[in-house]
Amino acid sequence: MNSMIRRSVLALAGVTALGTALAQDGLADRFTQFTKNSSWELVSNDLLDFDTHHPQGMVRFGDSLFLSSVEIIERTERYETPQDGYDRTAGVGRGWVFRLNLDGELQDSAELGEGDIYHPGGIDFDGQYLWVPVAEYRPDSESII
């Protein structure tokens, strides 16, 4: 796994852990006081043993972590002049949501999207459902949730 993917996953895991800790400790109000100069402490550094592609978001629910990610198979290419309102091709890819245990072991995965709509964004859990927006990999296009 390349270091960029590893850093992305670690950063997402750190933010997820921070959000969970803030909510559990009643410190959510203090979160708004963080600045770019705030000190951060790495609490764990676990490598994932599967291809995470390009992680987009992570959320914890119970004893599971859910990670949204995009796998780029064919990059978009810019048109010389816009075509049908688009400045580039749709490219080819697959959207994913991965379920991991708290040790970072892959438990399950599901493919997201429809046709040209394959780029997942962040991810959230509302207490009942996981929510993942999935869009085309180009501006002024379509998306689904």
C-alpha positions in Angstrom: 0.0 0.0 0.0 1.5 3.4 -0.9 2.2 5.9 1.8 -0.4 8.4 0.5 -3.2 6.0 1.0 -1.8 5.0 4.4 -1.6 8.6 5.5 -5.1 9.3 4.3 -6.5 6.3 6.2 -4.6 7.3 9.4 -5.8 10.9 9.2 -9.4 9.7 8.7 -9.1 7.3 11.6 -7.7 10.1 13.8 -10.5 12.4 13.0 -13.1 9.6 13.6 -11.5 8.7 16.9 -11.4 12.4 17.9 -15.1 12.9 17.1 -16.1 9.8 19.0 -14.0 10.9 22.0 -15.4 14.4 21.9 -19.0 13.1 21.8 -18.5 10.6 24.6 -16.6 13.0 26.9 -19.1 15.9 26.3 -16.3 18.0 24.8 -18.0 18.7 21.4 -18.3 22.4 22.2 -14.5 22.6 22.6 -14.1 21.2 19.0 -15.0 24.7 17.6 -12.0 26.1 19.5 -9.4 24.1 17.5 -7.2 26.1 15.1 -4.5 25.3 12.6 -2.0 25.7 15.5 -3.8 23.2 17.8 -1.7 20.3 19.0 -2.6 16.8 17.8 -1.4 13.5 19.2 -1.3 10.2 17.2 -3.0 7.5 19.3 -2.5 4.6 17.0 -0.8 3.7 13.7 -2.4 0.6 12.2 -1.8 -0.5 8.6 -4.8 -1.9 6.6 -4.2 -5.1 4.8 -6.4 -4.4 1.7 -6.4 -1.8 -1.1 -8.2 1.2 0.2 -8.0 3.0 -3.2 -8.7 6.8 -2.4 -10.4 7.1 0.9 -13.1 9.8 1.2 -14.7 9.5 4.6 -14.9 7.3 7.8 -17.5 6.9 10.5 -17.7 4.6 13.5 -20.8 2.7 14.5 -20.5 0.3 17.5 -17.5 -2.0 17.0 -17.3 -1.2 13.2 -15.6 1.5 11.1 -17.1 2.3 7.7 -14.8 3.8 5.1 -16.0 5.3 1.8 -13.5 5.2 -1.1 -13.2 5.7 -4.8 -11.3 3.3 -7.2 -10.2 5.2 -10.3 -9.9 2.7 -13.3 -9.7 5.3 -16.1 -9.0 9.0 -15.3 -11.2 11.8 -16.7 -9.9 13.7 -19.7 -10.6 17.3 -20.5 -12.4 18.2 -23.7 -10.9 20.9 -25.9 -14.4 22.5 -26.0 -17.3 21.5 -23.6 -19.6 18.7 -24.8 -23.1 18.3 -23.7 -22.4 20.7 -20.9 -19.4 18.8 -19.6 -15.8 19.9 -19.6 -14.4 16.4 -19.4 -15.2 12.7 -19.9 -16.8 10.8 -17.0 -13.8 8.5 -16.6 -14.3 5.0 -15.2 -14.3 4.0 -11.6 -16.0 2.2 -8.7 -17.2 3.5 -5.4 -16.8 1.4 -2.3 -17.9 1.3 1.3 -15.7 -1.0 3.5 -16.7 -2.3 7.0 -13.7 -2.8 9.3 -13.4 -4.0 12.8 -11.7 -1.7 15.4 -8.4 -3.5 14.6 -8.6 -2.4 11.0 -9.4 -5.8 9.6 -11.7 -5.8 6.6 -15.1 -7.4 7.4 -17.2 -6.7 4.4 -17.5 -4.4 1.4 -20.2 -3.1 -1.0 -19.9 -1.3 -4.3 -21.6 2.0 -4.6 -22.9 4.0 -7.6 -24.6 3.7 -10.9 -22.8 4.0 -14.3 -20.9 7.3 -14.5 -21.9 8.0 -10.9 -19.1 6.3 -9.0 -17.3 8.8 -6.7 -18.4 8.6 -3.1 -17.9 11.5 -0.8 -17.8 11.5 3.0 -19.9 9.1 5.0 -22.2 9.5 8.1 -24.4 7.4 10.3 -27.6 8.8 11.7 -28.3 6.1 14.3 -30.2 3.9 11.7 -28.7 4.4 8.3 -25.3 4.9 6.7 -25.4 7.9 4.3 -22.9 8.2 1.4 -23.3 10.7 -1.4 -22.0 9.4 -4.8 -21.3 11.7 -7.7 -19.8 11.8 -11.2 -16.1 12.6 -11.2 -16.7 15.9 -12.9 -18.3 19.3 -12.1 -21.9 20.2 -13.0 -23.0 16.6 -13.1 -25.3 14.3 -11.2 -25.2 12.6 -7.8 -27.2 10.1 -5.7 -27.3 9.3 -2.0 
